Amino acid sequence: MKPKTQSVLRFFKQFLIAALAAVAFWTVLLMLFEEKFIFFPSDYPDGYYDDAKSVPNLEDCWFTAEDGVKLHAWFARSDSAHATLLMAHGNAGNLAHRLPIIKALRDAGFNVLMFDYRGYGRSEGSPTEDGVYRDGRAAFDYLSQRTDVDSSSIILFGTSLGGAVAVDVATHRPAAGLILEATFSNAKDVARIAYPFLPAQFILRSEFDSEEKIRSIRIPTLFIHGGEDNIIPVALGRKLYAAANEPKSFYLIPGADHNDTFWVGGAEYLQTIRSFARSLKR
């Protein structure tokens, strides 16, 4: 064998060993610190808390999950609400990063309760899959007990990770409707996309299996997804949509990515949500 050929083979052997070592290293890290790869919370005071005064009637709310974790939320009341939206936000940041959507939906004629999962914002604890489900149920229970809210008109609204929370809550609580924005079918499908070079789908303990859960849900459901979503591809949203029962509808926003559906959709985005809420009363 020529020296040059031997050198090339030696290089590829070393490269393969290094690549396998890197995969093994990151796989072990994922196994040991799974929650760190899934949840990306921001603690208080990170966020636009000082801008909360820009939302009329915005109220600080506190309630406790069934395992004793104290949670923080904001409630924005509309004087002539079509319905009340219980919003489970996406993964990164906290509710103080989402003031514009709270204000826009409140101005569009909705009561809005957005809560922070455990470990996010001012909420206590650390996030886990079971924990954020508990948080969603606690938020629903708190909202349904408010005297200024019609408990029969609560719509669950979950974005991205919050979609999995909203689906889970819908299997345990009597919501009027369900809105799922930029969300996914299950954790394994996301893992294949987020970590294509790791065997993540085979070692994940977290399931977030909305695809299976949604088969048992029989309330009207609106799906919203950006056509250019680079984090949760629209194909995963459509996969979840296919598993859902009727009545259901899919609102695709051309040109929108993962975090800008509200901005790109504009007035049509708000009108689609209003129309969905009104359809629940027919």
N, C-alpha and C positions, 0 to 999 in steps of 0.2 A: 504494500500500500504506500502510495506516495506521501511524503511529509506534509504536503499541502492538504491532501484529503484527510490525513490523520488530524491535522489542526482544526479543520472544519468540523469533523465529527466530535472532537473534544469540546469545541465551543458549544455545539448543540446539546451535548450531554450535560455540560455545566449549566446551560440555560434551562434545560428541562428540570434539573435538580432544583435550581433556584426558584423556578415557577411553582413546582410542586410544594416546596417549602413555604413559599408565600401563601399559597392556597390553604395549606395546613394551618399556618399561623393565624390567618384571618378567620378560618373556620372555628378554631379553638376560641378565639376572641368572641365570635358571634355566639357560641354556645355558652360562654361564661358571662357575657354582658349583653344578653339579648335585648333587654329593655332599653339599653343605651343606643342600640341600633334602630329601635322602633320609635321611641318617644323623644321629642326635642322641645321640652318645655322652657319657657322664659319665666323667671321669678319676678315678683314685684320688687322694685318699682320699674323694671324694664317695660316699656310700652308708653302709650299716650294717655296716661291716667289724668294728667292735668287738663286734657281736652274734653273730659267727660261732661263738663258744664255746657258744652256746645249742643248736647242732646237734651231737649226739653223733657222734663219729668223722669230723668234717669235716676234710678234708685239703687243703692247698694243693698244686696240681699245676702243673707247667710242661712245655710241649712246644713243638716248633718246626714251623711250616708248611713246605711244600715250597720256598717262596721265601726261607726263612731268618728269617721273623718269629717272635719269641718270644711265646707266648700263655700266659695264666693261666686256671686253672679251679679249681673246688672239686669234690671228690669226697666224697659222703656215703655211707658203707657201711652196709647193713642186714645184720644177722646171719642173717636168713632171707629172702633176697631172692627175689621172684617172678621178677624180671628186672632188667636194668640199663637205665635211661633216660638217653639222651644228649640233653641239653636245649640247644636253640638259642633263646635268649630273644628278646624283642621289641626294638624299635628303641631307645627312649629308655633312659637310665640305664646300669646295668651289673649284674653278677650280685649285687652286694651289696645291691641294692634288692629282691632276690627270695628272700631267706632264708626267709620263711614257706612258700612253695611247695616249696622244697628240703626243709625240715624235714618238712612234711606228707607228701610223697611218700616220704621215707625212713622215716617212722613207719608208713606204709601198707604197707611191705614191699618197697621198691625200693632198689637202689643207684642213686644219682643223680650224674651228672657234668654240671655246668653250666659252660660256658666263656664267656669274653669274646672277642668279635671283636677284631681288630686296631683299636687306637685307643680301645677301651673299657676302663675299669677300669685294671688293671695290665698289660694286653697292649700290646705295642709296635705301632708303625706307624699307618697311617691307613686307614679303611674304604673299600673299593670293592666293586662287585658281585663281580668275580672273586676279590677278596681274601677276602671272607667265605665264599665257597664253599671256598677253600683251607683256611680255618680250620676249617670243619666236617669236612672230610676228615681233617685232622690230628688233630682231637679223636677221631674214630672210630678212627683208627689207634692213637692212644695208649691208648684204652680197651680195644681188642681185644687189646693186648699185655700188659695187666695180668694177673698170675697169679691175682688174687683175683676175676676177672670171667670168667663164661662167655661167650665171644665169640659163641656161637650164640644168645644171648638178649638181644642189644642191640636196644632199641627206640628209634628216632629220634623225638624229640618237639620240634616246632617251633612257636613262638608268633608270630603276626603276621609280621614280617620273617623271624623264625627259621623259619617254615614254608617259605619259599622256599629257605632254606639246607638244611633237612632233606630237602626233595624232591630237591634237587641231589645231596646226599650219597647218597640212596637209589638214584640212577642210577649211582653209582660203587662203592658198598660193599654187602656182603651183610647188610643188617639183617634182623632177624626180623619187625619190624612198623614201622608209621609212624603217629604221632599228629600231627594238624595242628589247631592251635587258633587261632581268630580270624585266619585267614590268607586269602590272596587268590589270584586267578587269574593276574594278570600286572601289571606296573608301569603299563602304559597304562590299564588299567581303574581302578587306584587314582588315577592322575593326573587322570582325568576327574572324579573325586569331590573330590579334595583341592584342585585348582586349576581350578574350573569355568569361570573367565573367561579362562584362558590356553590357548594351543594346546599344552599340555604333552605330550599323547599323541603329537604329531607330531614333537617335537624331542628327546624323551628318548633318551639313548644306552643307559641301563640298561634291561634287559628283565625280569629276575626272572620269566621265563615258566614258572611252575609248571604252568600248564594244558597246555602242550605236553609238558613233561618227564614229567608224571605218567602220560601215556598209555603209557609204556614200563615203568612200575613195576608189578610183579605180586606184591606182598606185602600182607597184610591192613592196611587203613588205617582209622583212627578219626578222624572229623572232629568237632571241638567248636566251637561258636560261640554267642555271646550273642545272644539275640533282639532286643536293643536296642542292638547295636553301632553307635556313631556315627562310628567311624573306618574300620573295614572292614565295610561292610554285609553282613548275612548272605547277601544275593544273590550276592556275590562268592565266599563260602565254598561256596555251593551250586553255583555255576558250576564251581568246581574239583572238587567232589564228582562232578558229572555227567561230568567227563572221566576220572575215576579208574576203574580196573578193579576188579572184584570179587575177593575179598570186601572190602566196605566198609560203614561205618555212619556215621550222622550223629546226633550228640547235641546237640540244641538246648537251651539253658538260658534259659527265659523270664525276662525282666526283667534279664538280665545285659548289661552294656555291654562295652567292649573290654578293659578291664584288671581286671575284677572277676569273671570267670567262676569262678575258684577259690573266691572268697568266697561268691558267690551260689549256686553249685552245691553247696557244702558236702559233706556225707557222700556224696551221690549222685554228685558229681563224682569223688571218689576211688574209689568203688565201680565206676563205669563204666570207669575206667582199669584197676583190678584185674581186672575181668571180661574186658576186652580182652586183657590180658597172659596170663591163664589160658587163653583160647581159642587162643592161639598154640601151646600145648603139646598140644592134643588131636590 
